Structures are given as structure tokens and as C-alpha cells.
Amino acid sequence: MTLYLDSSALVKRYVKEVGSDSVIDVMGRASAYKMCRVGFVETVRAVARGGEPDDVEKMEGDWSRVDVIEVDRALAEHAAALAVSHRLRTLDALHLAAALAIADEEPTFVTWDADLHRAAREQGLRTLPATLN
């Protein structure tokens, strides 16, 4: 199983939050995890704000296991269109565009952001959690 993680999901691996157990479990069963390059910055910032002093170091050490999707012109243009059509914030649109760029791998899109979750479902991606209020 291939996972696409946004930062709201990956941070749960390092900072105990609602959904942390689910993220840790599914990451343990996944064959690959993927994330847009911007997710590194987002996740480091969130872990630094909510975690313990050594959690950022753990996250940075684990980053080498993440298959990174780079931001290029095509991805940025697709993200811009998604931002407009789904009324997404900039970084959320980049995550969705990155996940759609690997749609042939049938990734499970893991997010706890309600707007991004809705948009991913509307784009036909399988999500974790399956529903989000």
C-alpha cells in the first residue's frame, strides 16, 4: 500500500494527537510513503511547536524514508487550478496536486484537514480516515 501523507497526518507520528495511533499503524503496514517537498517544512514546523525537543530530530532522521514529490512547473500549475476549483489553501493544493501526480499508484491520501480531505475525495482518491467531519 502506498500512502500520500500531508503534514496534518505525518505530524501525528511525532506529536500525540487524535489520529496518531491510526497514522503509526498504517505507516507500519505501508510499502511506501510519499509527500510533496513542502511537507517537510510544514511538518518540521508543526512538530517543533507541538512535540518534545528531540521530536524534530527524529522526524528529520525519518525523512529519508519518504519518497519526495518535487514541486515543478506542471505541479504548481495543477495546484493553482485545484486551489481555485476546490477553494484550497496554497500548500493544501500542492499536496493534492502531488497526490494526483501519483494517482496511477492508487495512493491512500492521509489527512486530518477537512477541506483537503473533501477535495481529495472529490478527486477520486481513497482517504484515511475514510470520513472526516
C-alpha positions, -999 to 999 in steps of 0.1 A, spaced: 0 0 0 13 34 -10 4 64 13 4 100 4 8 119 37 1 156 42 16 174 71 -15 171 93 -10 133 91 28 130 93 30 152 124 8 127 142 37 102 141 58 125 163 32 145 183 5 126 202 -28 138 188 -62 124 178 -54 100 150 -18 93 160 -24 56 166 -40 53 131 -11 70 114 15 49 132 -4 17 124 -10 25 87 26 37 82 38 4 97 18 -15 70 26 7 40 51 -3 13 59 34 6 51 69 19 51 99 -4 49 136 3 53 169 -16 86 187 -7 67 215 10 55 189 36 90 188 51 88 224 61 52 222 73 59 190 94 91 203 110 74 235 120 44 216 135 65 191 153 87 218 167 56 236 180 38 206 195 64 180 202 92 173 225 127 188 219 141 157 202 110 150 180 122 173 152 155 154 151 135 121 149 113 135 121 143 148 101 160 114 105 129 96 92 126 119 62 150 98 42 122 71 40 98 95 24 96 94 -14 95 131 -22 75 146 -49 92 178 -61 74 210 -70 79 218 -106 60 240 -131 34 213 -140 27 205 -104 24 242 -95 1 249 -123 -21 219 -114 -21 230 -77 -32 265 -88 -62 251 -107 -71 229 -77 -68 258 -53 -93 277 -73 -117 248 -81 -117 234 -46 -111 266 -27 -80 252 -11 -51 270 7 -19 271 -13 0 243 5 -31 220 6 -34 225 -32 2 215 -36 -4 183 -16 -34 174 -36 -17 180 -69 13 159 -57 -10 130 -48 -28 132 -81 5 131 -99 10 96 -85 -27 85 -90 -16 55 -111 -1 41 -78 -35 43 -62 -23 60 -31 -43 63 1 -44 100 9 -39 105 46 -50 139 60 -68 153 90 -76 186 72 -113 187 65 -111 208 33 -82 188 19 -100 156 28 -131 167 10 -112 178 -21 -92 145 -22 -124 125 -21 -139 147 -49 -109 140 -70 -115 102 -65 -87 95 -40 -91 69 -13 -86 87 21 -76 79 56 -96 84 77 -124 73 54 -146 101 67 -137 133 84 -161 158 99 
